[in-house]
Amino acid sequence: MFAYISRRIGVMFVILFGSSFLIYNAAAYAGDPTEGLRGSTAPQAHQKLIALIRELHLNVPPPARYFIWLKGILKGFTGHIDLGLTRDQNPVSTAISNAIPITIRLILLSFLLAILFGLGLGIVSALRQYSRFDYAMTFIAFLMYSLPIFWVAVLLKAYLAISFNNFLLNGKIAPLWILSASAVSGFFWAAIISGTRKRVFAIFGVAGGATAVILTLLSVTKWFTHPGLGPITMLILGLAFAVGITYLSTGISNKAALRSSITVIIIGFLLYFPVQYFLKKDANLLTILVMLLITIAIAVGVAYLFAKIDRRPVIRTSVFTSLFAGILFIIDKLMKTWVPYINTDAIHQRPIPTISQSNDLLPEGNFWFSSLDTVLHLLLPTIALILITMAGYIRYSRGTMLEVMNQDYIRTARAKGLSERTVIMRHAFRNTLIPITTILVVDFAAIMSGAIITESVFGWHGMGTQFNLAVHNQDLNLLMGVFLFTSSLVIMANLVADLLYSALDPRIRVVGKK
C-alpha cells in the first residue's frame, strides 16, 4: 500500500509539472498584460510599462519565465511557498486561501444533498423499473440535465427570492398555489407508491387532499411569518424518521434498533426545554459541538442498553437517529430567530437574499442571526447546484443499480431467503457505490475549482471568481495559482477513489510492485 501511494504521488508530480508547463506557456503566449499601456497617452504610462515588464519578468521568454514561477512553488518544500503577486499587488496565496473557504461553503452542502437525493431517487427508480415513478424520474432527470444553470439561477431569484419576500409581507398562500402544490404532491406520492389504477387515484386524492389541508392551515395561522416547530411537532417528525432510519439501517424486525431509535427521540423530547437554555444568542460553534458529542454519547448508551449482542448495527441506527434529532433542534431554534431577524434594519422584511455571501450590515454578536444569515445566503445557490448536479447522479445510479440487480450473487441472496431490504441494502447498494465512487470524488474536485457561473450570478467570491479575474485581467500568477490548486485536487481525488475501491470491495486490494 505504501509503495503504491508513493508511486502515485511521484506520478502526480510529473503530471503537475508537465500540465503546468503547458498551461503557463499557452496562457503567456495568448495574452499580453501590457497591451493597455503600450498605446496609452496617459502621464507616466511609459514608466508604468517598464515597471510592469520588470515586475512580471515579461522580458524573459515564457518557457524560461515558467521556471522563475516554479522556483517559488518549490520553496513550498521549505515551508515558504511563493505563488507570486496578482495584478493588484496582493499575494496570490492570500487570494486563493480567502476564496477556498467560500467555495467549500458554497458547494459542500449542495454536493452532499445532490448525492443523497440523486443516489436515492436513482436507486428507487431502478427498483421500480418501467413504473410511473421510473418514467417520471427519467423525464425530470433529463429536464434538469438540459437546463442551463444561469437560467435556473435567474428563475430562483425571481420566484424563490423576490416573489417569496413579497409573499412574506402577509404570509397568505393564494388558492391557485395551494391547488398547484396539492396536485404536484398527489402526482409525486402516487408515482412513488404506485400500484393499480384505482390505488394510484386513491393515493393521489389522499396526498393531494392532505397537502391542501396542511397548506391551508399554514396560511390561516400565518405560519410563514411566525414559523416554529415546537416539542410536539418535533416528536412526531422524530418518531417518523426513527422508524424510517431503522427500516433502512437494520429493518423493522430488529426490535433492539427500533426501540433504541424511538427512545433517543423520546429523550430528545423530554430534554426540549432544558436544551433551550444552552441555545441562547451567545452560543457558538463550540457549544454546538459539545452538544453534538453529548447527543452521540446518549445514543451509544441507549444502544448498549437495548442491544446485548450484535451491537454495531443498533449503535449505527441510534446515532443516525440522534443526529436527526439534533438537526431538528437547530432548525427549531433558527425558526424562533426568524421574526427578530427579519425585523432588523439590515434585513427589513426581505430575508431571502439574491446576491453576496453575507450581509455586512447585520448586527454582530448574535450567533443565531449569523447562522440564519449564512443559511439564507446559501439557499438559492445550493438549490441551483442541487438541481443541476443531481440529474446526472439519478441516471448513473439507476443504470448501475439495474446492472447490479441482474448479477448472479443477487439471485443467490434471494434464493437463500434473505429479505428484499437485506438484498438491496447489504448486497446491491454497496456494490452500486463502487463504480459511482470515481464520479463522486472527481466531481467534488472539479466543483471545488469553482462554480464559476453560480458564483457570478449570485455574487460570491470563491475560486470561480478568482479564475474569472485571472482570465479577464490576464493575471498569469493568479491563473497558475488557481490551476495548481485545482489540478492537485483532481489528481488526489483519483488516488482517493482508488483507495475507496479497496474499502468498498474486499476483492480489490491496492499493493505495490514486488
VMD Tcl script that draws the C-alpha trace (Angstrom):
set ca {
  {0.00 0.00 0.00}
  {2.78 2.45 0.95}
  {4.70 1.65 -2.25}
  {1.55 2.16 -4.33}
  {0.76 5.54 -2.75}
  {4.38 6.67 -3.09}
  {4.42 5.72 -6.76}
  {1.15 7.52 -7.42}
  {2.36 10.67 -5.67}
  {5.52 10.59 -7.80}
  {3.43 10.28 -10.95}
  {1.28 13.15 -9.67}
  {4.28 15.48 -9.52}
  {5.28 14.55 -13.06}
  {1.74 15.23 -14.33}
  {1.61 18.54 -12.46}
  {4.94 19.62 -13.88}
  {4.01 18.78 -17.48}
  {0.48 20.22 -17.38}
  {1.53 23.40 -15.56}
  {4.31 23.98 -18.10}
  {1.85 23.69 -20.98}
  {-0.80 25.86 -19.33}
  {1.71 28.54 -18.34}
  {3.13 28.86 -21.84}
  {-0.28 28.73 -23.54}
  {-1.61 31.49 -21.27}
  {1.56 33.56 -21.61}
  {1.50 33.48 -25.41}
  {-2.28 34.03 -25.58}
  {-2.37 37.37 -23.78}
  {-0.27 40.49 -23.32}
  {-0.65 42.20 -19.90}
  {1.00 45.34 -21.27}
  {-1.44 45.84 -24.14}
  {-3.39 48.57 -22.35}
  {-0.24 50.57 -21.55}
  {1.59 50.33 -24.88}
  {-0.78 52.61 -26.77}
  {-1.73 54.79 -23.80}
  {-1.05 58.55 -23.82}
  {-1.67 58.88 -20.08}
  {1.04 60.54 -17.96}
  {3.73 58.15 -16.72}
  {2.36 55.37 -18.93}
  {5.87 54.56 -20.15}
  {7.22 54.32 -16.59}
  {4.32 52.04 -15.62}
  {5.01 49.89 -18.66}
  {8.66 49.47 -17.70}
  {7.73 48.68 -14.08}
  {5.17 46.08 -15.20}
  {7.67 44.39 -17.53}
  {10.23 44.24 -14.74}
  {7.71 43.03 -12.16}
  {6.25 40.24 -14.30}
  {9.55 39.31 -16.00}
  {7.96 39.94 -19.38}
  {11.38 40.46 -20.95}
  {12.04 36.75 -20.35}
  {10.63 34.19 -22.85}
  {7.62 32.28 -21.40}
  {9.38 28.85 -21.28}
  {12.19 30.33 -19.18}
  {9.77 32.51 -17.21}
  {7.91 29.36 -16.17}
  {10.94 28.18 -14.19}
  {11.04 31.52 -12.34}
  {7.46 30.82 -11.26}
  {8.33 27.17 -10.49}
  {11.17 28.30 -8.23}
  {8.62 29.99 -5.96}
  {6.48 26.85 -5.92}
  {9.44 24.63 -4.96}
  {10.00 26.83 -1.94}
  {6.97 25.07 -0.53}
  {9.25 22.19 0.47}
  {10.93 24.61 2.90}
  {7.58 25.92 4.12}
  {7.74 29.26 2.27}
  {5.81 28.73 -0.95}
  {5.66 31.78 -3.21}
  {2.84 31.93 -5.79}
  {3.73 35.48 -6.79}
  {1.59 38.61 -6.76}
  {-1.68 39.38 -8.51}
  {-2.09 42.38 -10.81}
  {-3.39 44.26 -7.75}
  {-0.11 43.59 -5.92}
  {-1.72 41.18 -3.47}
  {-0.21 37.75 -2.74}
  {-1.80 35.03 -4.86}
  {-1.67 32.68 -1.88}
  {-3.81 35.13 0.13}
  {-6.39 35.47 -2.67}
  {-6.69 31.68 -3.03}
  {-6.74 30.98 0.71}
  {-9.57 33.52 1.10}
  {-11.53 32.01 -1.80}
  {-11.26 28.33 -0.78}
  {-13.47 28.55 2.37}
  {-16.11 30.45 0.40}
  {-16.16 27.82 -2.34}
  {-16.27 24.99 0.21}
  {-19.20 26.66 1.96}
  {-20.97 27.09 -1.36}
  {-20.55 23.62 -2.82}
  {-20.19 21.23 0.14}
  {-23.83 21.18 1.24}
  {-25.16 21.14 -2.33}
  {-22.77 18.32 -3.23}
  {-23.80 16.17 -0.27}
  {-27.52 16.76 -0.84}
  {-27.17 16.09 -4.57}
  {-25.53 12.76 -3.75}
  {-28.18 11.88 -1.18}
  {-31.16 12.73 -3.39}
  {-29.55 11.64 -6.66}
  {-28.48 8.20 -5.44}
  {-31.71 7.68 -3.51}
  {-34.01 8.60 -6.38}
  {-31.87 6.74 -8.92}
  {-31.86 3.52 -6.88}
  {-35.61 3.69 -6.22}
  {-36.15 4.35 -9.93}
  {-34.12 1.24 -10.77}
  {-36.05 -0.89 -8.28}
  {-39.30 0.32 -9.87}
  {-38.12 -0.06 -13.45}
  {-40.72 0.90 -16.09}
  {-43.12 2.13 -13.42}
  {-44.74 5.55 -13.39}
  {-42.12 6.70 -10.92}
  {-39.31 5.49 -13.18}
  {-40.73 7.36 -16.17}
  {-41.24 10.48 -14.04}
  {-37.66 10.39 -12.72}
  {-36.28 9.82 -16.21}
  {-38.16 12.83 -17.52}
  {-37.16 15.04 -14.57}
  {-33.51 13.97 -14.74}
  {-33.21 14.72 -18.46}
  {-35.07 18.01 -17.98}
  {-32.76 19.17 -15.16}
  {-29.67 17.97 -17.01}
  {-30.59 20.06 -20.06}
  {-31.30 23.28 -18.15}
  {-28.52 25.91 -18.13}
  {-27.63 26.78 -14.56}
  {-27.68 30.55 -15.15}
  {-31.32 30.28 -16.29}
  {-32.21 28.19 -13.22}
  {-30.44 30.75 -11.01}
  {-32.37 33.64 -12.52}
  {-35.69 31.81 -12.03}
  {-34.79 31.09 -8.41}
  {-34.02 34.76 -7.88}
  {-37.32 35.82 -9.39}
  {-39.65 33.32 -7.70}
  {-37.90 31.95 -4.62}
  {-36.42 35.26 -3.53}
  {-38.25 38.32 -4.85}
  {-41.73 36.77 -5.02}
  {-41.26 34.90 -1.73}
  {-40.13 38.07 0.02}
  {-43.28 39.78 -1.23}
  {-45.34 36.81 -0.04}
  {-43.88 37.08 3.47}
  {-45.43 40.53 3.90}
  {-48.79 38.87 4.66}
  {-47.95 35.14 4.76}
  {-51.15 34.04 3.00}
  {-50.98 31.41 0.25}
  {-53.13 32.06 -2.80}
  {-55.71 29.32 -3.61}
  {-54.09 28.71 -7.01}
  {-50.75 27.93 -5.33}
  {-52.47 25.56 -2.88}
  {-54.14 23.69 -5.75}
  {-50.89 23.51 -7.73}
  {-48.86 22.26 -4.76}
  {-51.55 19.70 -3.92}
  {-51.54 18.38 -7.48}
  {-47.74 18.08 -7.50}
  {-47.80 16.30 -4.14}
  {-50.50 13.92 -5.35}
  {-48.56 13.04 -8.51}
  {-45.33 12.59 -6.54}
  {-46.69 10.17 -3.94}
  {-48.82 8.31 -6.46}
  {-45.71 7.78 -8.60}
  {-43.61 6.59 -5.65}
  {-46.15 4.18 -4.11}
  {-47.74 3.21 -7.43}
  {-49.96 0.10 -7.81}
  {-53.22 -0.47 -9.63}
  {-55.01 2.41 -11.31}
  {-57.59 2.54 -8.53}
  {-54.86 2.62 -5.90}
  {-52.97 5.37 -7.74}
  {-56.07 7.58 -7.86}
  {-56.70 6.92 -4.17}
  {-53.12 7.85 -3.25}
  {-53.34 10.96 -5.44}
  {-56.53 12.05 -3.66}
  {-55.23 11.39 -0.15}
  {-51.82 13.01 -0.70}
  {-53.26 15.99 -2.57}
  {-56.00 16.49 -0.01}
  {-53.58 16.26 2.93}
  {-51.27 18.78 1.27}
  {-54.16 21.17 0.66}
  {-55.29 20.93 4.30}
  {-51.77 21.49 5.66}
  {-51.08 24.47 3.39}
  {-54.45 26.00 4.23}
  {-53.74 25.71 7.96}
  {-50.29 27.23 7.49}
  {-51.84 30.09 5.52}
  {-54.62 30.77 8.00}
  {-52.28 30.69 11.02}
  {-49.67 32.79 9.13}
  {-47.05 30.22 9.99}
  {-44.65 31.53 7.37}
  {-44.36 34.90 9.11}
  {-44.01 33.27 12.57}
  {-42.50 29.82 11.89}
  {-41.65 27.22 14.51}
  {-41.75 23.51 15.23}
  {-42.23 23.08 18.96}
  {-41.77 19.90 21.01}
  {-44.90 18.09 19.77}
  {-44.14 18.55 16.06}
  {-40.52 17.57 16.68}
  {-41.66 14.43 18.50}
  {-43.93 13.40 15.63}
  {-41.28 14.07 12.99}
  {-38.64 12.35 15.11}
  {-40.69 9.19 15.59}
  {-41.47 9.02 11.86}
  {-37.81 9.31 10.94}
  {-36.78 6.88 13.68}
  {-38.93 4.23 12.03}
  {-37.64 5.14 8.56}
  {-33.97 5.15 9.59}
  {-34.41 1.81 11.38}
  {-36.04 0.30 8.32}
  {-33.18 1.38 6.06}
  {-30.42 0.53 8.54}
  {-31.44 -2.80 10.07}
  {-35.07 -3.46 9.24}
  {-38.12 -3.07 11.45}
  {-37.71 -6.68 12.61}
  {-34.66 -5.62 14.64}
  {-36.56 -4.67 17.80}
  {-33.45 -3.52 19.64}
  {-32.63 -0.96 16.94}
  {-36.25 0.22 16.72}
  {-36.59 0.63 20.48}
  {-33.23 2.37 20.67}
  {-34.19 4.88 17.96}
  {-37.58 5.62 19.49}
  {-36.02 6.01 22.94}
  {-33.49 8.53 21.58}
  {-36.32 10.62 20.14}
  {-38.29 10.48 23.40}
  {-35.21 11.55 25.38}
  {-34.82 14.48 22.98}
  {-38.49 15.41 23.55}
  {-38.02 15.33 27.34}
  {-34.90 17.49 27.08}
  {-36.52 20.06 24.78}
  {-36.86 22.87 27.33}
  {-33.53 22.28 29.16}
  {-31.71 22.38 25.81}
  {-33.21 25.80 25.01}
  {-31.19 27.26 27.87}
  {-27.93 26.40 26.07}
  {-29.14 27.64 22.68}
  {-29.03 31.32 23.58}
  {-27.77 34.09 21.35}
  {-24.31 33.92 22.94}
  {-23.94 30.29 21.85}
  {-21.12 29.38 19.49}
  {-19.80 26.51 17.42}
  {-18.11 25.03 20.48}
  {-21.50 24.85 22.22}
  {-22.98 23.04 19.22}
  {-20.01 20.66 19.07}
  {-20.25 19.79 22.77}
  {-24.00 19.17 22.45}
  {-23.33 17.01 19.38}
  {-20.86 14.85 21.32}
  {-23.32 14.53 24.22}
  {-26.06 13.53 21.76}
  {-23.89 10.81 20.23}
  {-22.88 9.57 23.70}
  {-26.54 9.29 24.73}
  {-27.34 7.41 21.51}
  {-24.49 4.95 22.07}
  {-25.54 4.45 25.69}
  {-29.15 3.76 24.71}
  {-27.98 1.29 22.05}
  {-25.88 -0.60 24.61}
  {-28.90 -0.71 26.91}
  {-31.18 -2.37 24.34}
  {-28.69 -4.49 22.40}
  {-26.99 -7.37 24.19}
  {-25.40 -8.90 21.10}
  {-24.56 -7.59 17.63}
  {-24.50 -4.02 18.91}
  {-22.85 -2.42 15.88}
  {-25.98 -2.01 13.66}
  {-28.02 -0.88 16.66}
  {-25.44 1.76 17.57}
  {-25.34 2.94 13.95}
  {-29.12 3.28 13.81}
  {-29.30 5.03 17.17}
  {-26.56 7.53 16.27}
  {-28.15 8.43 12.92}
  {-31.49 8.98 14.66}
  {-29.87 11.15 17.34}
  {-28.16 13.27 14.68}
  {-31.50 13.85 13.00}
  {-32.99 14.87 16.36}
  {-30.12 17.34 16.80}
  {-30.82 18.82 13.37}
  {-34.45 19.33 14.39}
  {-33.32 21.28 17.46}
  {-31.16 23.56 15.29}
  {-33.97 24.10 12.78}
  {-36.42 24.89 15.57}
  {-34.03 27.46 17.05}
  {-33.45 29.11 13.66}
  {-37.21 29.33 13.18}
  {-37.58 31.05 16.54}
  {-34.91 33.52 15.44}
  {-36.81 34.26 12.22}
  {-39.08 37.10 13.43}
  {-36.41 39.21 15.22}
  {-34.03 38.51 12.31}
  {-36.30 39.83 9.54}
  {-37.26 42.85 11.65}
  {-33.69 44.11 11.87}
  {-32.78 47.18 9.83}
  {-30.26 45.13 7.84}
  {-32.98 42.74 6.58}
  {-36.06 44.98 6.57}
  {-38.60 42.23 5.81}
  {-36.59 40.93 2.80}
  {-34.92 37.82 4.27}
  {-34.13 35.84 1.09}
  {-31.02 37.42 -0.45}
  {-30.27 37.35 -4.17}
  {-26.61 38.31 -4.10}
  {-23.46 38.15 -1.94}
  {-22.41 35.52 0.61}
  {-23.23 37.53 3.74}
  {-24.94 40.68 4.98}
  {-22.31 43.05 6.36}
  {-24.96 45.31 7.93}
  {-26.27 42.60 10.24}
  {-25.69 43.29 13.98}
  {-22.70 41.40 15.35}
  {-22.60 39.23 18.45}
  {-25.70 37.14 17.78}
  {-24.70 33.60 16.78}
  {-28.17 32.66 15.54}
  {-28.53 35.81 13.43}
  {-25.21 34.98 11.77}
  {-26.20 31.33 11.31}
  {-29.55 32.21 9.78}
  {-27.88 34.77 7.51}
  {-25.42 32.10 6.31}
  {-28.21 29.58 5.69}
  {-30.34 32.05 3.73}
  {-27.43 33.19 1.57}
  {-26.71 29.53 0.79}
  {-30.34 28.78 -0.08}
  {-30.57 29.86 -3.73}
  {-27.10 28.79 -4.99}
  {-27.43 25.46 -3.17}
  {-30.79 24.71 -4.79}
  {-29.43 25.69 -8.20}
  {-26.40 23.41 -7.86}
  {-28.50 20.53 -6.48}
  {-30.98 20.63 -9.36}
  {-28.25 20.54 -11.99}
  {-25.85 18.12 -10.28}
  {-28.48 15.68 -9.04}
  {-29.72 14.85 -12.55}
  {-26.53 13.04 -13.56}
  {-26.44 11.05 -10.32}
  {-30.03 9.90 -10.82}
  {-29.31 8.48 -14.26}
  {-25.96 6.94 -13.39}
  {-27.10 5.33 -10.13}
  {-30.19 3.95 -11.88}
  {-28.13 2.30 -14.62}
  {-25.57 0.94 -12.15}
  {-28.26 -0.44 -9.85}
  {-30.02 -2.20 -12.73}
  {-26.72 -3.82 -13.71}
  {-26.02 -4.96 -10.14}
  {-29.54 -6.33 -9.59}
  {-29.05 -8.68 -12.56}
  {-25.90 -10.26 -11.12}
  {-25.78 -13.89 -10.01}
  {-24.96 -13.10 -6.37}
  {-28.18 -11.07 -6.07}
  {-30.22 -14.04 -7.30}
  {-28.29 -16.26 -4.89}
  {-29.05 -13.94 -1.98}
  {-32.75 -14.01 -2.83}
  {-32.67 -17.81 -3.21}
  {-31.20 -18.08 0.30}
  {-34.39 -16.47 1.62}
  {-32.96 -13.07 2.57}
  {-35.45 -10.23 2.78}
  {-35.62 -7.77 -0.10}
  {-34.37 -4.96 2.17}
  {-31.31 -7.03 3.11}
  {-30.62 -7.93 -0.51}
  {-30.81 -4.29 -1.61}
  {-29.10 -2.52 1.30}
  {-26.43 -5.08 2.21}
  {-25.58 -6.64 -1.16}
  {-26.74 -4.43 -4.03}
  {-26.29 -0.92 -2.62}
  {-22.67 -1.34 -1.57}
  {-21.67 -2.75 -4.95}
  {-23.57 0.05 -6.67}
  {-21.30 2.55 -4.95}
  {-18.10 1.07 -6.41}
  {-18.37 2.47 -9.98}
  {-20.06 5.64 -8.71}
  {-17.15 6.40 -6.36}
  {-14.90 7.71 -9.11}
  {-17.57 10.07 -10.41}
  {-18.40 11.42 -6.94}
  {-14.80 12.06 -5.89}
  {-13.73 13.61 -9.20}
  {-16.92 15.69 -9.37}
  {-16.19 17.12 -5.94}
  {-12.67 18.03 -7.02}
  {-13.99 19.62 -10.21}
  {-16.64 21.64 -8.37}
  {-14.02 22.80 -5.87}
  {-12.31 24.56 -8.75}
  {-15.18 26.99 -8.58}
  {-18.83 27.02 -9.55}
  {-17.99 29.81 -11.98}
  {-21.45 30.63 -13.32}
  {-23.19 30.19 -9.97}
  {-20.68 32.41 -8.19}
  {-21.06 35.05 -10.89}
  {-24.88 35.08 -10.79}
  {-25.12 35.16 -7.00}
  {-22.14 37.44 -6.38}
  {-19.97 35.01 -4.42}
  {-16.20 35.46 -4.41}
  {-14.81 31.93 -4.48}
  {-12.41 30.04 -6.72}
  {-14.61 30.55 -9.77}
  {-14.44 34.31 -9.30}
  {-10.66 34.16 -8.96}
  {-10.46 32.22 -12.23}
  {-12.65 34.80 -13.97}
  {-10.48 37.64 -12.65}
  {-7.30 35.88 -13.76}
  {-8.59 35.42 -17.31}
  {-10.15 38.88 -17.60}
  {-7.11 40.71 -16.21}
  {-4.59 38.43 -17.93}
  {-3.21 37.72 -14.46}
  {-0.87 34.80 -15.11}
  {0.23 34.32 -11.49}
  {-3.36 34.14 -10.24}
  {-4.36 31.83 -13.10}
  {-1.50 29.45 -12.31}
  {-2.33 29.54 -8.60}
  {-5.92 28.50 -9.33}
  {-4.69 25.86 -11.78}
  {-2.18 24.44 -9.29}
  {-4.83 24.07 -6.59}
  {-7.42 22.61 -8.97}
  {-5.16 20.13 -10.73}
  {-3.65 18.93 -7.45}
  {-7.13 18.35 -6.11}
  {-8.24 16.39 -9.18}
  {-5.15 14.15 -9.13}
  {-5.52 13.49 -5.41}
  {-9.21 12.73 -5.97}
  {-8.28 9.91 -8.34}
  {-5.92 8.48 -5.70}
  {-8.67 8.68 -3.07}
  {-11.09 6.94 -5.45}
  {-8.65 4.04 -5.90}
  {-8.25 3.71 -2.13}
  {-12.03 3.80 -1.64}
  {-12.37 0.89 -4.06}
  {-10.48 -1.34 -1.67}
  {-12.69 -0.20 1.22}
  {-15.94 -0.84 -0.67}
  {-14.94 -4.11 -2.34}
  {-12.91 -6.64 -0.28}
  {-11.82 -8.33 -3.53}
  {-9.84 -5.23 -4.50}
  {-6.51 -4.75 -2.79}
  {-4.07 -1.96 -3.61}
  {-0.50 -3.22 -3.47}
  {2.83 -2.05 -4.81}
  {5.03 -3.84 -7.29}
  {7.23 -6.57 -5.89}
}
mol new
graphics top color blue
foreach p $ca { graphics top sphere $p radius 0.5 }
foreach p [lrange $ca 0 end-1] q [lrange $ca 1 end] { graphics top cylinder $p $q radius 0.2 }
display resetview
